[in-house]
Amino acid sequence: MKNIFLPLLLILTAIALFGCSSKAPDNLGVRNGLLAQCPDSPNCVSSQADDPGHRVEPFRASGDRSKVMTDLAASIESMFGAKVVAVKGNYLHAEYTSRIFRFVDDLECWYDEDAEVVHVRSASRVGRSDMGANRDRVEELRKRFEAR
């Protein structure tokens, strides 16, 4: 019985440590009006994705960029485990840290003033499946943002 718990404890410890130590990917940001494409894995969603497995709708937004970005940041900061890392013009990057294993996911928002939408991308840094966490996060953020 003791032999089963030690390997399990080691695996859980390694998962927790890797979750905490993952660094931000180098493909973050907006290039030519586009956020990075989602990888083939199901742990990413984007309003600029073409396939239904990764696609989420952008947020409706209009008006002053400063107000939109302030409302986005406040909506994000009101969510558990969220931290706004950077706001540069009409681009925002935030990190979400999970409760138990401390995995970090990246959320990006880009306010397209001409189209009056906020494009959003949420992706896990590690693993293959997120059990719908990124999609749920984006939909919760949508509710909070559109309520402002």
C-alpha positions in Angstrom: 0.0 0.0 0.0 2.8 2.4 0.9 4.5 1.7 -2.5 1.5 3.1 -4.3 1.3 6.4 -2.5 4.9 7.5 -2.9 4.9 7.4 -6.8 1.5 9.2 -6.8 2.8 11.8 -4.4 5.9 12.3 -6.6 3.8 12.7 -9.8 1.4 15.2 -8.1 4.4 17.2 -6.8 6.0 17.3 -10.3 2.7 18.4 -11.8 2.4 21.2 -9.3 6.0 22.3 -9.8 5.8 22.3 -13.6 2.5 24.2 -13.4 4.1 26.9 -11.3 7.2 27.2 -13.3 5.9 27.4 -16.9 6.9 30.6 -18.7 4.8 32.6 -21.1 4.9 31.4 -24.7 6.7 33.6 -27.2 3.8 33.8 -29.6 1.7 36.2 -27.5 0.6 39.5 -29.0 -1.2 40.8 -32.1 0.5 40.5 -35.5 -1.3 42.0 -38.5 -4.5 42.2 -36.6 -4.4 38.6 -35.5 -3.8 36.8 -32.2 -1.8 33.5 -32.4 -3.6 30.5 -33.9 -4.6 27.8 -31.5 -2.6 24.6 -31.6 -4.2 21.3 -32.6 -4.7 20.4 -28.9 -8.2 21.2 -27.3 -6.8 23.4 -24.6 -7.2 26.7 -26.5 -10.1 28.9 -27.7 -10.0 32.0 -29.9 -12.5 34.3 -31.5 -10.3 34.3 -34.6 -10.3 30.5 -34.9 -12.1 29.0 -37.9 -12.9 25.5 -36.5 -15.8 25.0 -34.1 -13.6 23.1 -31.6 -11.5 26.3 -30.9 -14.0 29.0 -31.9 -15.6 31.4 -29.4 -17.4 34.6 -30.4 -15.7 38.0 -29.9 -17.1 40.3 -27.3 -19.2 43.3 -28.4 -17.6 46.6 -27.6 -17.6 50.2 -28.7 -16.4 53.6 -27.7 -13.3 54.9 -26.1 -10.4 52.5 -26.1 -9.3 53.6 -22.6 -12.8 52.8 -21.2 -13.0 49.4 -23.0 -9.6 48.4 -21.8 -10.3 49.5 -18.2 -13.5 47.6 -18.2 -11.8 44.5 -19.6 -9.0 44.7 -16.9 -11.5 45.2 -14.1 -13.7 42.3 -15.4 -10.6 40.0 -15.5 -9.3 41.0 -12.1 -12.7 40.2 -10.6 -12.2 36.5 -11.5 -10.5 34.0 -9.3 -6.8 33.5 -10.0 -6.6 36.3 -12.6 -3.8 38.8 -13.0 -3.5 41.4 -15.7 0.1 41.3 -16.8 0.1 44.0 -19.5 -2.1 46.5 -21.2 -0.6 48.1 -24.3 -2.9 50.3 -26.3 -5.8 48.1 -27.4 -4.0 44.8 -26.3 -4.3 43.1 -22.9 -2.5 40.0 -21.6 -3.6 38.3 -18.4 -2.7 35.1 -16.6 -5.0 32.8 -14.8 -3.6 30.4 -12.1 -5.6 27.2 -11.3 -6.5 26.5 -7.7 -4.9 23.2 -7.0 -2.0 22.5 -9.3 -1.2 26.2 -10.0 -1.2 25.8 -13.8 -1.0 29.1 -15.6 -3.2 29.9 -18.7 -2.8 32.9 -20.9 -5.7 35.1 -21.9 -5.3 37.8 -24.6 -7.7 40.5 -25.6 -7.4 42.8 -28.6 -9.9 45.6 -29.1 -10.7 46.1 -32.8 -12.2 49.5 -32.7 -13.2 49.5 -36.3 -15.2 46.2 -36.0 -16.4 47.2 -32.5 -15.4 43.8 -31.0 -12.8 42.5 -28.6 -11.1 39.5 -30.0 -10.1 37.0 -27.3 -7.7 34.0 -27.0 -7.3 31.8 -24.0 -4.8 29.0 -23.9 -3.2 26.6 -21.5 0.6 26.6 -21.2 1.0 23.0 -20.4 -0.9 19.8 -21.1 -3.2 18.7 -23.8 -6.7 18.9 -22.4 -8.1 21.6 -20.1 -11.5 20.0 -19.6 -13.2 23.1 -21.0 -11.6 25.6 -18.6 -10.5 28.1 -21.3 -13.9 28.1 -22.9 -15.7 28.5 -19.6 -13.3 31.3 -18.6 -14.0 33.2 -21.8 -17.7 32.9 -21.4 -17.5 34.0 -17.7 -15.4 37.0 -18.8 -17.9 37.8 -21.5 -20.7 38.0 -19.0 -18.7 40.2 -16.6 -17.5 42.5 -19.3 -20.8 42.9 -21.1 -22.5 43.6 -17.7 -20.3 46.8 -17.3 
